[in-house]
Amino acid sequence: MTTQQTFKRRVRQRMARTGERYTQARRVLLEQQADTPRVGGREWVSQPEMSGEAIRSNTGRGWNEWCDLIEAFDGHAEGHSAVVEHLMAEHDLTGWWAQGVTVSWERITGQRLPYQQSDGLFGVSKTKTMAVDADELRALLLDPEGRDALFPDMTTELRSRPTSKNVRIAMEEGSVEFTLASKPNGRTSVNVAHTRLLDHTVVPAWQDFWTEWLEALEE
């Protein structure tokens, strides 16, 4: 996929998320590109999650090398899954590393914005292990009054069955899935996966919200 085709796709994705006209969405993205850094001669639209030192230490190659290898693969335009399979088959990466390298290539080249998921929407995840009872917290999440206590002044709606392993609720923005795992000494690992956010600009605020929420829950 050429850089121009990638940029046009980003414009269309922004139009779908924001309702902007093509010219307005294009102008905003061009302004963002003006501040884009160049790393080793390659223009990076956004940063990968892992540093160059870490990826080289764990895979033997840096980010630009991985980008060049992916783009030399004739099937890279077929999408995420094709690239992952290629990296596993031809470059001996495990599934976890193949996914990570592919996502980072998509971010570097502007095909995936920070926090963007495979459905084109955005998400954030937080995990904390704390001294709370898993069954009691689950009961609160399932109960409307319990959710009112956990999320005062916010509208929530249960979206999973009471018997489901994880609890999923709809928020004012997006959908949240709670995974509760009991740990020794009466502690519980609480994972919060907030997905289906329409724009990456709202993600930092939700990151802060869930960090503070988990801290308050432990207290």
N, C-alpha and C positions, 0 to 999 in steps of 0.2 A: 504494500500500500504506500503510495507516495505521500510526502509531507502535506501537499495541497489537499489530497483526498482526506487525510486524517483531520486537517483543520476544518474542512467543510463539514465533516461528520460531527466535530465538536460544536460547531455553530448550530447545527440542527438539534443536537442534544440540549444545548442551552435554550434554544427556542422552545423546545418541548417542556423544559422545566419551568421557564420563567414567563412564557407567553410573549416574549419580545419579538419584534420583527427581525428579519434576517439582517438588515443593515445595522440595527442597534446591537444585536447579539455579536455580530462580527466585529464591531468597533470595540466592544468591551474586551473581547478575547485578544484583539490586536494590541490593546493597551496593556493587557497582562503579559503578552509576549515581549513587549518592549523591555520589561524588567527581567526577562528570562536569562539565567546565566549560561555561559558556554563552558563546558568542561571537556578539556582535551580535544577541542575543535568541534565537539558535538553540542547542539543546542538542547538543553534539558528544560522541558516544560515544567516539570515538578520533580521533587527529590524522591528517591526510593526510601523505604523505611530503614534499610540497613546501610551502614557506612561502606565506603569503598574498601577500607582496610578489612572490615569484617567479611565482606563477600569474597575478597581475594584469599583471605586466610582459610575460609571454609570450602571454597570451590576451586581455587587456583587461578581464577580470572577476575578482572575488575569489571565494573558496570559497562564501560564502553566496549570492552571485548565481548561481553555477553550480548549486547545490543547488535554488534556487527555480525555475530554468529547467527542470531535469530533472523536478522534481515537478509542474510545470505541463504536462508532456508526458503525454498520456493513456495512452501505452503504456509508461510507466516501470515499471509492475508486471509487465511481461512478462519483465523480467530484464536481465542485463548486456548481452547482444548487442544487444537492442532499443535500449537507451540509447546505446550506442556508435554504432550506425548513425544514430540520430536526431541526435546531436551532429555527426557528419560531414556529414550531408545538410542540416541546417537551420542549423547554426552554424559551418560552414566550418572545423571542426577536422580536422587530419590524423589518421590512424589512431592514431599514437602518443599525441597529446594527448587524443584522445577516450577511449582506454583509460585514461590517467592520471586524467582528470577523473572518469570513471565509477567507477574503483576508489576514488578519494578520497571521492566522494559516498557510496559504500557504507560506507566506514569512518566517515565523519562521522555517518551515520544508524544505524550499528550493524548493518548488513547484512553487513559484512565486517570481521572483527577484524584487528588488525595481524598481518602475515605470512600472512594467510589467502589461499588460492588458490581458483580457480574450482571445484575439487572439494570445497570445504569443509574440507580439511586445510590444513596449514601448511608453510612452507618458508623456506629461507634460501639466499642465493647469495653467493659470494665469488670475486673474480678477482684474480690477481697475475701479473705478468710477471717472469720470473726466469731466471737462467742455469742451466737444466737442459735436458737433451736430451729432446725430445718422445717419440722412439721408445723410449728407455730407460725413461722413466716409464710409458709405455703398457704395455710388457712387464711391468713390476713389477705394475701394476694387474690385468693379465690372469692373472698367475701366483699360485696360492694361497700359496706361500712368499714371493713378493714382497709380497703384501698383508699377510702376517703381519709383515713387516719394516716396512711403512709404517704399519700399525695394530696395534701390539703390544697383546696382552691384549684384543683386540676380535674379535668374530665377524663375518666378511664372507662374502658369496656373490656370485659373478659372475652377473649377470642379463642381459647382452648377449652377442651372438655375438662371437667373436674378430675377425671381419672388419667389425664395425659401426664407423661413423665415430667415435662416442663410446663411452666405457666406462661401463657402469652396474653398480653393485653394491648389494646389500642390506646395510644396517647393522643393528645391534641395534634402532635406531629409524629407520624410514623407508628411503628409497632415495636413492642419490647418483649423479648423472651427471657425469662428468668430460669436459670439452671442452678439447682440447689443440691449440693453434695455434702453429706455428713462426714465430718472428720473426727479424729480422736479427741478426747477431753471435752466433749460437748460443743465443739466448734463446727462451723459450716462454711463451705466455700460457696460464695454467691457470685454467679456470673450474670451480668446484665448485657444483653445484645440488643441494641437499639437500631433498627433498620428502617428502610423505606422513607428516609429523609429526602426531601426533594432537591436540596441544594447544599453544597459543601460548606457554604458560609454559616450554616446554623450548627454545624458539628461541634466547633469549639465550645459553644455555650452549653450544649448537651453533655460534652465531656466534663465540664465543670460541675454541671448539675448532678451527674451520677457519682462523681468523686465525693461531693459534699453529702449526697444522699446516703451513700454507703458508710461514710464516716458517722453521720447522724444515727444510722441504723445500729451501728455498734455501740454507740453511747446510750 
